[in-house]
Amino acid sequence: MMSSRPGSGTDGETPTSQSTDASRTRTKDAPWLRCLEDLAQSPLTPVLLVGPGGVGTARRLHRLTHRGSRAPFVHVDCTWLPERDVTRLLFGAENAEKVERGFVERANGGTLFLDDIEELPPSEQARVAELLDSMRFRRTFGQDDVHVNLRVVACLAGTEEQALSTGRLCRDLHSRLSVLPVVMR
């Protein structure tokens, strides 16, 4: 559905170039945005994004890395994962007939973006923390570990303090993700 907000450009009006230029200047000068270029130099370092606009920032960070143009970017909206299928969807599954690759394996060589990480059940947050430690995991019903080479970028909708104090984000996972937290304001 198209927006009919005045100045949105969808109702015949276009935003003035003055407001667009001011917006570009504010965005360009944002300290957290300048930090992305530094983060791009270490493509395996996990990143915690705090605040709105996570997916655009994660994509930008992904594109800035040396492998961004040819590597996968896998966006997982944790609010939409059905609780009974979270493990299978994230880490895959296997049986005698087939192997089902999960989001983690599909992101191998690139970036796994976990949007609204605090929505994952604690058991899955623990598995993501283990993944960050070893860069390997085991598929559901799998016998062998699968090794991956990827960057995990996670985004919190609220503040770190809120997520930790309410128990929605496990401290163990937070400590691994917050090596380089980026607060987007």
C-alpha positions, 0 to 999 in steps of 0.5 A, spaced: 500 500 500 502 506 498 503 512 503 499 518 502 503 522 507 504 529 505 511 530 502 512 522 501 513 522 493 507 518 492 501 523 492 504 527 487 508 531 492 515 530 492 520 532 498 524 538 497 531 538 496 533 542 502 530 537 506 533 531 503 540 534 503 539 535 510 537 528 511 543 526 507 548 530 511 545 527 518 546 520 516 553 521 513 555 524 519 552 519 524 558 516 528 555 509 528 555 509 521 562 511 520 564 506 525 561 501 520 567 502 515 572 500 521 567 494 522 567 492 515 575 491 516 574 485 520 568 481 517 568 475 522 567 480 528 560 479 531 556 486 531 550 488 535 546 493 532 541 497 537 535 501 535 531 502 529 534 501 522 537 494 523 536 491 516 539 497 512 545 498 517 546 490 516 546 490 509 550 496 508 556 493 513 555 486 509 556 490 502 562 494 505 566 487 507 571 485 502 566 479 500 560 483 500 558 483 493 559 475 492 557 473 499 550 471 501 546 475 506 541 471 510 536 476 514 532 472 519 526 476 522 526 472 529 519 475 531 516 470 525 520 464 527 515 459 529 517 456 536 517 449 535 521 450 528 526 455 530 532 450 531 530 446 524 530 453 521 536 456 524 540 450 524 537 445 519 536 438 519 538 431 516 535 424 516 537 418 512 534 421 505 535 428 505 539 434 508 535 441 510 540 447 510 538 452 515 539 459 515 546 459 519 549 454 513 546 458 508 549 464 510 556 461 510 561 465 507 557 471 508 553 475 513 547 472 518 543 477 520 538 476 526 533 481 527 530 482 533 534 477 537 531 478 543 525 474 540 529 467 540 527 462 545 533 462 551 535 455 548 536 458 541 540 464 544 544 459 547 546 455 541 547 462 537 552 463 543 556 456 542 556 458 534 559 464 535 565 461 540 566 455 535 563 457 528 560 450 528 554 447 529 550 440 529 543 440 524 537 437 528 538 429 528 545 430 525 551 426 527 557 431 525 559 438 526 558 443 520 563 448 520 562 455 517 565 462 516 560 467 517 559 474 520 553 474 525 550 481 526 544 481 531 539 487 532 535 489 538 529 493 538 529 496 544 535 497 549 541 493 551 539 494 558 531 493 557 533 486 554 538 484 559 534 486 565 527 483 563 531 476 561 529 477 553 536 477 551 541 471 555 547 475 558 552 469 555 549 471 548 550 478 549 557 478 551 559 475 545 555 479 540 557 486 544 564 485 542 562 491 538 555 494 539 553 499 535 547 504 537 543 507 532 540 514 534 
